[in-house]
Structure formats: structure tokens, C-alpha cells
Amino acid sequence: MRWKSRIRFLFLLPAVIWVLALTIFPLGYSLYLAFYKVEQKVEVKRVQEPVLDAGGKPVLDSQGRPRMKNVVIKEPVTTSTFVGLDNFARLLEDPQVREAVRVTLVFVLVAVPLQLTLGFLLALLFNRHIMGRSVLRTMMILPIFATPLAAGYVFFTIFYEAGGPLSWTGIPWLSSPRWALFSVALVDTWQWTPFCFLVFLAALQGIPDDLYEAARIDGASGFDLLFRVLLPLMVPTITIVLLIRLAEALKLFDIPFALTGGGPGVATQPYSMLAFRTGLRFFDVGYASAMAYGLLAVVMVIITLFFRRMRETYA
């Protein structure tokens, strides 16, 4: 019995090691970096070395001394300086951060309501008995399985203004700041509306038919049936989907990275892309870690609301 009770921990050990190595350690190390200013420099040293011949022996001058040559040695040096909360204070004053937050909020305010509205309308449509419903429903959820990077590159060819399928419209899909951000929101809506549709359709199919029949017997119109029966019952599901999409939309990175590269200028550079560029392109990893924890705080608030709502719904 003692061996059987201990073997459970043996099976749990790989999962524990995985979580510690790939989740907790990077999380703790990035928090450590957020309090430091990390700089990467290149130290240049000049040293003299003897000139060697083909046989590897020193070449002598007329006086019998080894000839010397100057050699430049470049050594990368990383320095870490403790700065306390300076990186977090810098977030509040950085105009690039404010612009990235503005882009992210505009994207969220455009894409998330659009996805929820289209998903709910499609769920209402597919909740009816229509011809080929199962086939159409399968086709509707296919965009969910596309990777965001692949979707971004595909839509880059679609929005290409010098010969793409939509070039006839004359709309500067990717070259205009406003249209470029709308294009990013459009691609994200194409990919994640099926998720909202699938959840809403499952919730609608879980509503008993007796409620519909009772409402019709009482003389309820289609408007009353929607706003007085369906929507009140769907509020918990809508809230959960809204919180999930908010948390995901705030972490937007893949689609603008592949579709616009954050351009034109920084018109489509969300907060996550700015943190990525700050840390991995400009090597200011301390400040990038502070950016990441700022985003983590916001997402944690949303996730907390999500779990609280789930407890209230299923208690």
C-alpha cells in the first residue's frame, strides 16, 4: 500500500518538472530582470601577437626578434544594474507604450464586439433547421484551426494592393494607418468569430424547447423572444466568451507581426509586439520584462473576473 501511495508522485514528477522548468523559472527570472537595467556592450581590445609562418613558427625580423602584429578582439559583455522600480515608472512616461496601448485598445474595442455580434447572429441562424447545416457548421469552424501566422501571411497576399484579389477596391488595406489596423481586426475576426459561434450555438441548443413554445403561446414576437427570453439566458455564456476574447485580444501579436509588421510606422504595433521588439531586437530585456508584467497584471484581472463569473454561474 505504501508503494502504491508513493507511485502517484512518481507519475506526477514529469509534469512537475515541466511546470517548474518552462513556467515558474522563466516567470521568476523575468520578474528578477524587471528590477534591473541589462545592457549588452562590446568591449574592444587590441593585443599584439607574433606573426607566424606556414609552419606555425614565429617570423623573425632583421634583428632576430619575432615580428608582431596588432589583433583586435571583440568580446560581448552583459552588465546588470539594479534600478528598483525605475522600469515600471518608465512605462508611465514612455510615449511608445502609450501609442501601443492605444492601438491595442482600439483593436479590442473594434474586434471583440464584432466577433461576439457575428458569432451570436450566426449561432441564431444555425440553431434553425436549414439544409446542409452539419456541413456548413463544419466549414464555419475551420478558421479556428489555422495558425495566426499562417492566416496573417495568407491575408497579406489577399490585401496586397499591387495585384492582390482585393486590389480592385482601391482601398489601401495595408498602407493606410487606419485601414491597416482595420485589416488586422478583420483577420482576427475571421479567425475567432467561429469560436464565439461554436460556444453560442452550444448554449442555444441547451435551452429547452418548452421555453420557446411557452413564449409563443403567450404571444411573444420574434423581438420579444430574442430580447426577453434568449438574451437573459445567454448572459452567463456571453460574459464568459467576452472575458476569454478580451484576455486573448490584449495579447495580440501573431497577426500584425505577419500581416503588417506593426506598420505603417507603428500604426498596428500592439503592446505585445512593442515588448517583443524592446527585449529581442533592442536587447533592453529589463524594460521588456516590466512591460510583460504590466500586461500580465491586466490579463490576471480579466482572468480573475472570468473564474469568478464561472463560480457564480455553476455554483
N, C-alpha and C positions, 0 to 999 in steps of 0.2 A: 504494500500500500504506500509505503514511504517513497519507493521508486516511482510509482505511478503519479504521485503528487508532485514529484520533482521534475518529471519528464515534460510537464507542461511548460516549465520555464525554459527547457531546452528548445522546444519548438518556437517559443516566443523570442529567443535570443537573436535570430537573424533580423526580425522586424525591429527589435530594439536597437541593434547596431545600425541598421539602415536609417532609422529616425535620428539617432544621435549624430551619425556621420554626415548626413545630407540635409538635415533640417536644423537641429538645435545648434550644432557647431557653427555653420555659416551665419545663423541668426545672431548668436552671441558674438562672433568675430566682427560682423558688420556693425553691431552696436558699439563694440570697442573702437572701431575705426571712426565712428561718428564723432568721437570726442578728440580726434587727432587731426592734424593737418599733415597729410602724407605727400611728400614731394619726391619726384624722381629726377635726379640730375645725372649728368655725365661728367666725370672727372677726367681731365686730360693730363697725362703725364708724359714728359719727354725723358727718355733714357738713352744712354749710349751703349751700343753693343758692337762687338768686334765683327768685322767683315770676314765672311768665310768663303773659302773657295769651293770648287765642286766636290772635293773630298772631305769637306767639313772642317778643314784646318784654317786657323786664322791667317789672313793675308797680312804680310809684313810690309812696312814702308822702307824707305832707303836707309833709315837709321836702325832697322831691325825691330821696331816696335809694331804691335798689331794696329792695323787701321781700324778706326772707329766710325760708326755711322749713328745718326740720330734716328730713334724709333719713337713714334707717337703711340701711346697706349691709352685707349678709352675704356673706362670702367663705369658701368651704371651703378649709381649709389642711391639708395632709398632712405630718406630720413623721415622720422615721425616726431612731430612736436605736439605736445598736449595743449589743446586750446579750450578745453571745457565745453561750454555751450555756444561757442562762437559760430560753429557751423549751423546750429539751429537758428541763432539770431540772424545769420546771413540769409536764411530762407525768407525772412520777412522783408528784407530790403532789396532782394535781387529782382531786377525788372524782368529778367528771363524767366524766373519762376512765376511771376505774376502773369506773364503772357502765356506760359504753358498751362497754368491753372485756368485762365480764361478760355483757351482752346479746348481744354478737357471739359469744362462746364458747358460750353456751347454744344459740343458734341453730345454730351449726356442729355442735355435738355432737348435736343433735336432727335437723336436716335432712339433713346429708350421709350419715350411716349409713342413714337411712330411704330416701334416694334410691338408694343403692347396693344395698340389700337388695331394694327393689321392682324396680329395673331388672334385677337378676340373676334374680329369680324370673320376671319377665315374659319375659326372654330365654330361660330354660329352657322356658317354656310355648310360645313362638312358634318354638322350634327343632324342635318336633314338627310332624307333618303334620296340620294342622287345617283345617276348612272355612273358606274365605274368609280365609286367612292373609295374603295380599298386601293385601287391602282393610283388614283390621284393623291390619296393621302400618303402613300409611299413615296411618290415623286416630290411631294411637298417637303418632306423631312430630309431629302438628300443634301441640301446645303450644310446641314449641321456637321456632316462627316468630312467636309472639305477643310483642310488646314488653312488658317488665316493667311499665312504667307502665300500659299498657292492661289487663294482667292484674290489677294492683292495683285499678284503678277498677272492673273487672267484678266482682271478688270483694268489693269494698266493698258493692255492691248485693246480692250473694248473702248476705253475712254481716249485712246491715242488720237490726237487732234489732226494728225497729218496722214490719215489713211485708215483709222480705226473704224469699226462698224457704226459708231455714233458721230463720226466726223461731219456727216451731212447736216447735223443740227446746228453747227456753227457755235456751239456752246464751249467756252474754254474750261473744260472739265477739270483739268489739272494745272493750268497756267494762271488761273484767277484765284486769288486767296479765298474768296467766299465760295466759289464753285468747287475748289479743291476740298475744302472742309465738308461741303455738302456731299461730294463724291465719296469721301471716307465714310460719312454717316450712311450713305446709300448702300455701300458694300457691306457694312456691318449689319444693316437692317436686312439685307438679302440673306445673310448667313444666320442671324439669330431670331428672325421672325418665326421660322419653323419651330424653334424651341418653345416660344411663347404659345404658338398654335397648338403644339402637342400637349402641353400642360393644361391649357384652357379646354381643349377638346375632351381630355380625360375627366376634367372636373364637370363639364356639361353633361357627359354621358353618365356621371354618377348621380345626377339629380333625378329623383323618381318621376315617372310619367304622371303619377297621380297629381302632382302639383300643377302641371300644365293643364290637365283636364279640369281640375277644380277651378283654376283661374279662368278658363274658357267658359265654364258653366256660370261663373259669377259675372260674365260679360266683359272680361278684360280684353282690351285691344292688344295688338302686337306691341305698341308702345308701352302699355302698362305691363305686359308680360316681360318685356326686356328690363324696364327700369324699376319695377316693383317686386319682381319675382327672381329673375336671373341674377341681376347685378348684386342685390343684397346677399344672395347665397354664394356668389363668386368673390366677394370682397376678401376673404382669407387667402384664396388662391392668387388673386391679383396682387395682393400685398407681398406674398412670398416671391412671386415671379419678379415683381418690381425691385425688391431688395437684391435678388440674385443678379439681375441685369445691371443694377446700379453698381454693385461691387465689381462686376466684370468690366463694365464700361469705363470705370475710373482707372483701370489698369491697361487701358488701350495702348497697344504697341505694334502688334504684328501688321495690321492692315495699313496704317500710314507709313510704316517702315518700308513695306514692299510697294505700295501704290504711289506715294509722293516723296518718300524720304524725308518727310517733315516740311517740305516746301509747298509752294514757292516761298522762299525765305524761311520763316518759322510759322507760317500760317496754319500748318497742320501738325505742328510738333506738340504732342501731348506731354503731360508731366512725366510719364514713364520713359519716353524717348529722351527727354532732357536729362533725366537721371542716368540713363544708359550712356549718352554721349559724354556727360561730365565725368563719369567714372572710367569708361573703357576707351574713350578717344582722347580726352584731355587729362586723364590719369589723376584727377582730383578725387580720389576714392573716399576720402574722409567726408567731403561735402556731398558726394553722391550717396553715401550711406545715410547721412542726415536726411537727404531728400527721400530716400526709400522708407525711412522710419516715419517721416511725415505722412506719406501715402498710406503706410501700414496703419497709422493711428486712425485715419479716416475710414479705411476699409474695415477695421476692427469695430468701429462704432456701427457701421452698417450690418456687419455680421452679427453683432450683439442684438440689434433690433430684429434681425431675421430669426435667431433662435428664440428670442423672447416671444415673437409672434407665433412661432411653431408651438411653443409650450402652451400659449393661450388657446391656440386652435385645436390641439389634440389632447388637451388636459381632460 
